[in-house]
Amino acid sequence: MSDTVIERPASTMSTAATGGGWLQNPWRKPRFLQAITWGYLTWSIVPVVIAVIFSFNSGRSRSTWQGFSMRWWYQDPFDSLWNDPALRSAMFQTFRLSLFTVLLAVPIGTAFAIGVDRWRGRPAAGANFTMLFSFVVPEIILGVSLFLLFLNLFQNFFQLGTMAQIMGLVTFQMSYPFIIVRARLLFIGPEHEEAAMDLGATPNQALRRVLFPMLWPAILASTVLVFADSVDNFVTVRYLSAAANTEPLSVKIYSAARSSPTPAVNAAATVMLMSTMLVITAGWFLYRRYTRGQDQGDVGSFVQL
């Protein structure tokens, strides 16, 4: 069998060789698109890097470098992130809200996605539209609506504060696991569960030992998105906060930025960034682990998890 060699058209090669008509050369490198990409990345990342660097500044300035120091992290006895009671309380409140939101929104959203996938008819379509509607509704509208709801209708049951913030975050964070897991269910199809039940498995066993292991990548991706969006959430938690000890870091940073903040605010923003990056990195490694087995068709390794 003779090898077939695909060559460029002579006209194209001659045009590229002569340098004339560079824009008409289909084999040229996308330098313009590369420039736009690198410009966008630089514009997006450089300000964040500068803010992180100045969290280690030894002086109070956030624009003039005065030497490396951990003063604004823990060394300053009054104004550092760890020793300032307001910032330390806000840091713990941020992670408290994010953790409880993940623990509630991801299981509820996953169960809702499975239920809608098994459901048929107009009620299922209405439930699906409800989740999509909560996903696209502006956050400020949701925050104001929940504020009025807790302030006027649920005031005898729930007060503004941590519980109201968690319920508000879970309300619209459920849409992330619902949409991601629902898309994964449409990709998987019902064939695997039907095959497991044909081999003697009960519906609960097929759900637990076949479907859930195949949904783990989608659940992990949902967990990462919910955590990242809960950490830097501002509108909902600000409307539903009560006392100062219920304000997370995002609200504290916004309030401090309107006055004369110290680099301790940069340290607080760095904590939010680092926590999000750590969760994204861990989720990426776990995602690679689970999807590697599925790409190779090794379903048995998932069933044993």
C-alpha positions as CSV (number, residue, x, y, z in Angstrom):
1,M,0.0,0.0,0.0
2,S,1.5,3.3,-1.0
3,D,1.5,6.2,1.5
4,T,-0.6,9.2,0.6
5,V,1.0,12.6,1.2
6,I,-1.2,15.6,1.5
7,E,0.6,18.7,0.3
8,R,-0.5,22.3,0.5
9,P,-1.7,23.9,-2.7
10,A,1.1,25.4,-4.8
11,S,-0.6,28.8,-4.9
12,T,-0.8,28.9,-1.1
13,M,2.8,27.8,-0.7
14,S,3.9,30.4,-3.1
15,T,1.9,33.1,-1.4
16,A,3.3,32.2,2.0
17,A,6.9,32.0,0.6
18,T,6.7,35.4,-1.1
19,G,5.3,37.1,2.0
20,G,2.6,38.8,0.0
21,G,-1.0,38.4,1.1
22,W,-0.2,37.2,4.6
23,L,-3.8,37.7,5.7
24,Q,-5.0,35.5,2.9
25,N,-2.7,32.6,4.0
26,P,-4.8,30.0,5.6
27,W,-1.7,28.3,7.1
28,R,-0.6,31.3,9.0
29,K,-0.3,31.3,12.8
30,P,-3.3,33.0,14.6
31,R,-1.1,35.8,16.0
32,F,-3.9,38.2,16.4
33,L,-6.0,35.8,18.4
34,Q,-2.9,34.9,20.5
35,A,-2.3,38.5,21.2
36,I,-5.9,39.0,22.3
37,T,-5.7,35.9,24.6
38,W,-2.5,36.9,26.3
39,G,-3.7,40.5,26.6
40,Y,-6.9,39.4,28.3
41,L,-5.0,37.0,30.7
42,T,-2.5,39.7,31.6
43,W,-5.3,42.2,32.2
44,S,-7.2,39.7,34.4
45,I,-4.3,38.2,36.4
46,V,-1.8,41.0,37.0
47,P,-4.1,43.1,39.3
48,V,-4.8,40.0,41.3
49,V,-1.1,39.2,41.6
50,I,-0.4,42.8,42.7
51,A,-3.0,42.6,45.4
52,V,-1.6,39.3,46.7
53,I,2.0,40.7,46.7
54,F,1.0,43.8,48.7
55,S,-0.6,41.6,51.4
56,F,3.0,40.9,52.4
57,N,4.0,44.6,52.4
58,S,5.7,45.7,55.7
59,G,4.2,49.2,55.6
60,R,0.6,50.4,55.5
61,S,0.7,51.4,51.9
62,R,-1.1,49.3,49.3
63,S,0.7,51.0,46.4
64,T,4.3,51.5,47.5
65,W,6.4,48.4,48.3
66,Q,8.2,48.8,51.6
67,G,9.6,45.3,52.1
68,F,8.4,41.8,52.7
69,S,6.7,41.1,56.0
70,M,3.9,38.9,57.5
71,R,2.7,41.9,59.5
72,W,-0.8,42.0,58.0
73,W,-1.3,38.2,58.3
74,Y,-0.5,37.6,62.0
75,Q,2.4,39.7,63.3
76,D,0.5,42.9,63.9
77,P,-1.2,42.6,67.3
78,F,-4.2,44.7,66.4
79,D,-4.7,45.2,62.6
80,S,-3.5,41.9,61.1
81,L,-6.0,39.4,59.6
82,W,-5.6,36.9,62.4
83,N,-5.6,39.4,65.3
84,D,-8.3,41.7,64.1
85,P,-11.5,40.3,65.6
86,A,-13.7,41.6,62.8
87,L,-11.6,40.1,60.0
88,R,-11.1,36.9,61.8
89,S,-14.8,36.5,62.5
90,A,-15.6,37.3,58.9
91,M,-13.1,34.7,57.7
92,F,-14.7,32.0,59.8
93,Q,-18.2,33.1,58.7
94,T,-17.1,32.9,55.0
95,F,-16.0,29.3,55.4
96,R,-19.0,28.4,57.6
97,L,-21.4,29.6,54.9
98,S,-19.5,27.9,52.1
99,L,-19.3,24.6,53.9
100,F,-22.9,24.4,54.9
101,T,-24.0,25.6,51.4
102,V,-22.0,22.8,49.8
103,L,-23.3,20.2,52.2
104,L,-26.9,21.2,51.5
105,A,-27.0,22.5,47.9
106,V,-25.1,19.7,46.2
107,P,-27.1,16.7,47.6
108,I,-30.4,18.5,47.1
109,G,-29.5,19.6,43.6
110,T,-28.3,16.2,42.7
111,A,-31.4,14.5,44.0
112,F,-33.5,17.1,42.2
113,A,-31.7,16.4,38.9
114,I,-32.2,12.6,39.3
115,G,-35.9,13.1,40.1
116,V,-36.5,15.4,37.1
117,D,-34.7,12.9,34.9
118,R,-37.0,10.1,36.1
119,W,-40.1,12.3,36.0
120,R,-42.1,12.8,32.9
121,G,-44.8,15.2,31.8
122,R,-45.5,18.9,32.3
123,P,-44.7,18.9,36.1
124,A,-41.2,17.8,35.2
125,A,-40.8,20.5,32.6
126,G,-42.1,23.0,35.1
127,A,-39.6,21.9,37.7
128,N,-36.8,22.0,35.1
129,F,-37.8,25.6,34.1
130,T,-37.9,26.6,37.8
131,M,-34.3,25.5,38.3
132,L,-33.2,27.3,35.1
133,F,-35.1,30.4,36.1
134,S,-33.3,30.5,39.5
135,F,-30.0,30.1,37.7
136,V,-30.5,33.1,35.4
137,V,-32.4,35.5,37.7
138,P,-30.3,38.5,38.7
139,E,-28.7,38.0,42.1
140,I,-29.7,41.4,43.4
141,I,-33.4,40.6,42.7
142,L,-33.1,37.3,44.6
143,G,-31.3,39.0,47.5
144,V,-33.9,41.7,47.9
145,S,-36.7,39.1,47.5
146,L,-35.3,36.9,50.2
147,F,-34.6,39.9,52.4
148,L,-38.3,40.9,52.3
149,L,-39.4,37.3,52.7
150,F,-37.4,36.7,55.9
151,L,-38.1,40.2,57.2
152,N,-41.9,40.1,56.7
153,L,-43.2,36.6,56.4
154,F,-40.7,34.3,58.1
155,Q,-39.7,36.7,60.9
156,N,-41.3,34.4,63.5
157,F,-39.4,31.3,62.2
158,F,-36.0,32.6,60.8
159,Q,-34.2,35.7,61.7
160,L,-31.7,37.5,59.5
161,G,-28.2,36.1,60.0
162,T,-26.3,32.9,59.4
163,M,-29.4,30.7,58.9
164,A,-31.0,33.1,56.5
165,Q,-27.7,33.4,54.6
166,I,-27.4,29.7,54.3
167,M,-30.9,29.3,53.0
168,G,-30.5,32.1,50.6
169,L,-27.3,30.7,49.2
170,V,-28.7,27.2,48.9
171,T,-31.8,28.6,47.1
172,F,-29.8,29.6,44.0
173,Q,-26.7,27.4,44.4
174,M,-28.9,24.3,43.9
175,S,-29.0,25.2,40.2
176,Y,-25.3,24.4,39.6
177,P,-25.5,20.7,40.6
178,F,-28.9,20.4,39.0
179,I,-27.7,21.6,35.6
180,I,-24.4,19.8,35.7
181,V,-25.8,16.5,37.0
182,R,-28.8,16.7,34.7
183,A,-26.5,17.1,31.7
184,R,-24.4,14.1,32.9
185,L,-27.6,12.0,33.2
186,L,-28.6,12.9,29.7
187,F,-25.2,11.7,28.5
188,I,-25.2,8.5,30.5
189,G,-28.8,7.4,29.6
190,P,-30.8,4.7,31.5
191,E,-29.0,1.7,29.8
192,H,-26.5,1.1,32.7
193,E,-29.2,0.9,35.4
194,E,-31.4,-1.3,33.2
195,A,-28.5,-3.7,32.6
196,A,-27.8,-3.8,36.3
197,M,-31.4,-4.6,37.1
198,D,-31.5,-7.3,34.4
199,L,-28.5,-8.9,36.2
200,G,-30.4,-9.1,39.4
201,A,-29.8,-5.7,41.1
202,T,-32.6,-3.9,42.9
203,P,-33.4,-0.3,41.8
204,N,-31.6,1.0,45.0
205,Q,-28.5,-1.1,44.2
206,A,-28.4,0.0,40.6
207,L,-28.7,3.6,41.8
208,R,-26.0,3.3,44.5
209,R,-23.5,1.0,42.8
210,V,-23.9,2.0,39.1
211,L,-25.4,5.4,38.7
212,F,-23.8,7.3,41.5
213,P,-20.2,6.2,40.6
214,M,-20.8,7.5,37.1
215,L,-22.2,10.8,38.4
216,W,-19.2,11.5,40.7
217,P,-17.4,13.7,38.1
218,A,-20.4,15.9,37.8
219,I,-20.9,16.0,41.5
220,L,-17.3,17.0,42.1
221,A,-17.6,19.7,39.5
222,S,-20.7,21.0,41.2
223,T,-19.0,21.0,44.6
224,V,-16.2,23.1,43.3
225,L,-18.5,25.6,41.6
226,V,-20.8,25.9,44.6
227,F,-17.9,26.4,47.0
228,A,-16.1,29.0,44.8
229,D,-19.3,30.9,44.2
230,S,-20.3,30.8,47.9
231,V,-16.9,32.1,49.1
232,D,-17.0,35.3,47.0
233,N,-20.8,35.8,47.2
234,F,-21.6,39.4,48.1
235,V,-25.1,40.4,47.3
236,T,-27.2,37.7,48.9
237,V,-25.1,37.4,52.1
238,R,-25.0,41.2,52.5
239,Y,-28.8,41.6,52.3
240,L,-29.4,38.6,54.7
241,S,-26.7,39.5,57.2
242,A,-27.7,40.9,60.6
243,A,-25.1,41.7,63.2
244,A,-21.5,42.5,62.3
245,N,-20.4,38.9,63.2
246,T,-22.6,37.5,60.4
247,E,-20.8,39.5,57.6
248,P,-18.3,37.4,55.6
249,L,-15.0,38.5,54.1
250,S,-16.6,39.7,50.9
251,V,-18.7,42.2,52.8
252,K,-15.9,43.3,55.0
253,I,-13.6,43.8,52.1
254,Y,-16.2,45.9,50.3
255,S,-16.8,48.0,53.4
256,A,-13.1,48.5,54.0
257,A,-12.3,49.5,50.4
258,R,-14.5,52.5,50.7
259,S,-12.4,54.0,53.5
260,S,-8.6,53.8,54.0
261,P,-7.9,50.0,54.3
262,T,-4.6,48.5,55.3
263,P,-2.9,45.5,53.5
264,A,-4.8,43.3,55.9
265,V,-7.7,43.6,53.4
266,N,-5.3,42.3,50.7
267,A,-4.5,39.3,53.0
268,A,-8.2,38.6,53.5
269,A,-8.7,38.7,49.7
270,T,-5.7,36.4,49.3
271,V,-7.3,33.9,51.8
272,M,-10.4,33.8,49.7
273,L,-8.4,33.3,46.5
274,M,-6.2,30.6,48.0
275,S,-9.1,28.6,49.4
276,T,-10.9,28.7,46.1
277,M,-7.7,27.6,44.2
278,L,-7.1,24.8,46.6
279,V,-10.6,23.4,46.2
280,I,-10.4,23.8,42.4
281,T,-7.1,22.0,42.4
282,A,-8.3,19.1,44.6
283,G,-11.5,18.8,42.5
284,W,-9.4,18.7,39.3
285,F,-7.3,15.9,40.6
286,L,-10.3,13.9,41.8
287,Y,-12.1,14.6,38.5
288,R,-9.1,13.2,36.6
289,R,-9.0,10.1,38.8
290,Y,-12.7,9.3,38.3
291,T,-12.9,10.2,34.6
292,R,-9.8,8.1,33.8
293,G,-11.6,5.0,34.8
294,Q,-14.7,5.9,32.9
295,D,-12.8,6.8,29.8
296,Q,-11.2,3.4,29.9
297,G,-14.5,1.8,30.4
298,D,-13.5,0.4,33.8
299,V,-16.9,0.6,35.4
300,G,-16.0,-2.0,38.0
301,S,-13.5,0.3,39.6
302,F,-16.3,2.8,40.2
303,V,-18.7,0.2,41.5
304,Q,-16.2,-0.7,44.2
305,L,-15.9,2.9,45.5
